[in-house]
Each structure stands twice: as C-alpha cells, then as structure tokens.
C-alpha cells in the first residue's frame, strides 16, 4: 500500500525555528564584481541603494560632489587611529585591524535597504599582508614558519566573510580585480579569476550569492546588432538593444557577465532561470532579473 502525502507529512519533523523559503521577504545580496581596472566596477556598484563605500583604493574621485554616497576612509591613517588602532613609529599603517574592528562594530547596524561596498579586494588583501608580515612566526629551531602567515590569512578572511558579511542585514558588494588562472604546474588555463593570493582564493566566490564579470564595450550601430547579440542580451529586437544603450553616456556600454563561458566562471544564485549572459551593469538590471521574493 502506498503512503499518502498526508501520512508522510505526519512523520516529518519540523524544527520550531525553521522556515520555508517561500516565506522569506528579504534575501541578502552578496555580489562580487570582477574585472580589470577602469571597467566601471565602482560606478556600477554605486547604483545600488544607499551605498556606503569602504574606500581602500581612494578611487571615488569621479563621484566627488554626490551627497547620496557615504565613504568610510579606510585609506586614511588618521581614521585608522580613530578606531583605537596603533602601530610602531616608522611602520606601515595598521589598516588590517582598523578595518576589521570597524566592520564588527558598524556593519551590524546597517538596515536591509543599505549597501556596503568593499572597494577593493586588492587593497584589503594588501592591508592584511603588510600587517601580518610585521610579525613573523619561528619554529623551535629558529626558522621562520611561513605556513602560519597563510593560515592566518585564511582565518582572517574567513571571519570577515563568514562571521560578518553573511550575518549583517545590508547587501554587500565586493569589488575585485582579476588575474589569469594557472594550474598546479604553473601553466595558464585561459580562465580569469579574482585577483587574490593564498588558499582563500578558492573559497572567495563560495561566500558570495552572485559573482559577475564587468565588461566595457563599444556601443553598436543598428547594422552590427545581429541575432547572436540579441540572444546573449535576452532581447528580441534591435530597437530594444538601441534603447538599452541610451542609458549610458558616451560611446561605451558597461555590462555584467552573469553566465560563465570558456574564460570566466560566473555565479548567479539570485537570478531567474534564463537570465541572459549579459545585462547592463546597474541595480535596475540586477533587480529586473532577480528571482522574485514573496
């Protein structure tokens, strides 16, 4: 005799603190944006609502005058000192501990409507590397134990992503440059990965809900818009494509690659099935293709 659904459901235990995914009203976005310098990654990130930028690279000059953007000056030694962080005279600024202390203290106060932008990964990694290198570890035989440095790096970034970024209410955007991937023999594989050194590189994308590659392409004239291009952009007509281009000033279109190919492995957990490979690099396009939330 076959059990009915009702009989089966009576035997299923439901933990009292659990919930079904159709009852979630606000899902956090943790978006990684990868690409070469000058591709418009920061500009795209700033289209998200109520942006607060953890500014390590001091690269917001193009946006000076905008009152809707708040900057946390991670680059400023005086800001680091104001966090209660000290370092020895003549040493490099201890940005590593200042950034972590601020994130632990402040990010949990953000609302679900805000966006925190870490700009950018290269500077954050440098802050860790410089500070950690000040205090080498030695074995009992007096030799430097270089494995400790890499283990501490994994632990530090694991804490930032796992304990903080995944736990805070706000959306997170993590901006990173890219590098060509090499296999165990040191040969190039043809893939473009986030620029990062150490074992955490292999874990970074796993901590993000989405990971896109940023592109900057020339605007196309009507005669250059063929069926292949329309398919990659999820569009049906040349007119639709031409209208999309108008939102960008100048001769360039900034876009995100949401689907992987031979040279990039994308992640699009937040996006609807059938999201096109390329979408405009802005919040409105992200939300257009994002899975609906009840």
Secondary structure, DSSP 8 states (H G I E B T S, - for coil): ----HHHHHHH----TT---GGG-S----EEEEE--TTSSHHHHHTTSSSEEEEESS---GGGTT-TT-EEE-TT-HHHHHHTT----TTS---HHHHHHHHHHHHGGG--TT-EEEEE-HHHHHHHHHHHHHTS--B-TTS-B-HHHHHHHHHHHHHIIIIIIITTSSSEEEEEE-EEEEE-TTS-EEEEEEE---SGGGGTGGGG-SEEEEEEEEE---GGG--HHHHHHTT-S-HHHHHHHHTTSSTTEEEEEE-S--SS---EETTB-TT--SEEESSHHHHHHHB----
